[in-house]
Amino acid sequence: MRRFQLIEPDSFDAAITALEKDPGAKAIAGGTALHILIKHGVYLPETLVNLRKIRGVAGITFTPKKGLRIGALTSLYDVERHPLVRERYPVLAQACHVVANIRIRNLATIGGNLAHADYQSDPPAALVALDARLELSSSSGTREVALSDFLLGAYETVLEPGELVRAVLLPTNEPGWRGAYLKFTTRSSEDRPAVGLTALIRMEDDRCADARLVVGAVTPTPVRITAAEEVIRGRKLAGDLFAEVGSIVERTLEPIDDLRGSASYKRRVAGAL
């Protein structure tokens, strides 16, 4: 590995300053994605800014008015295990739980996962379904961006030079929401998803009052299937409805071919899920 400079700031502001001074510098938190890029020569850094020694940017809090706040340096394992997440946003706990293996989840951070913008990742589909927003910080100040707007494409985001993800924000859910995250892999259970699907349903009596359906890992960004959501609302959940929704999903998606499946294969799998 080529030699590089390592900067270890003790504050978020210092990290932003270091990144702004050196346009070629790259922030590193868990490093689970960046190390692979360096190992294969895709990215050869001259300067790395290590965020792990910064205090106060990890942890999870909740208030009924503001909802859930997840610090960007919180590990995926801590997200999946946290009582507030498991109680109030269980679909996010499910999505984080199936990322790779426990060693990776102990290192990988939620902020790094989203900033890396790997389309074959589990948490983004669940977070888009939960209407997640990101708090971004730079020397110019702080701004909030919906995750669906933050992700522009595979490995592409709206982050400006010197800007960092500071927190993931989830609104307080109305009572009665239930959901699941389904991951389909074509290789081992620790592999990236060929298809990831988040389904959220809120029932009133025996009919669906509201629904959210998001498919991930088949297109450059997670896709919310609004046409299927409209069909589900106000109806009883039954076999004919599921078949109709699956057909809408297949017609809506425009998957891309990759090592985990062809576009046509992914379309069929998403419809089946």
Salt bridges, closest charged atoms under 4 A:
GLU8 OE1 - LYS53 NZ 3.22
GLU80 OE1 - HIS97 ND1 2.76
GLU80 OE2 - ARG105 NE 2.57
ASP118 OD2 - ARG192 NE 2.82
ASP122 OD2 - LYS183 NZ 3.29
ASP131 OD2 - ARG212 NH2 3.62
ASP131 OD1 - ARG224 NH1 3.67
GLU135 OE1 - ARG69 NH1 2.84
GLU144 OE1 - ARG133 NE 3.25
GLU163 OE2 - ARG143 NE 2.78
ASP191 OD2 - ARG187 NE 3.18
ASP191 OD1 - ARG260 NH2 3.06
GLU204 OE2 - ARG202 NH1 3.15
ASP206 OD2 - LYS236 NZ 3.35
ASP210 OD1 - ARG233 NE 2.73
GLU229 OE2 - ARG224 NE 2.83
GLU229 OE1 - ARG233 NH2 3.46
GLU244 OE1 - ARG235 NH1 3.05
GLU250 OE1 - ARG268 NE 3.98
ASP258 OD2 - LYS266 NZ 2.46
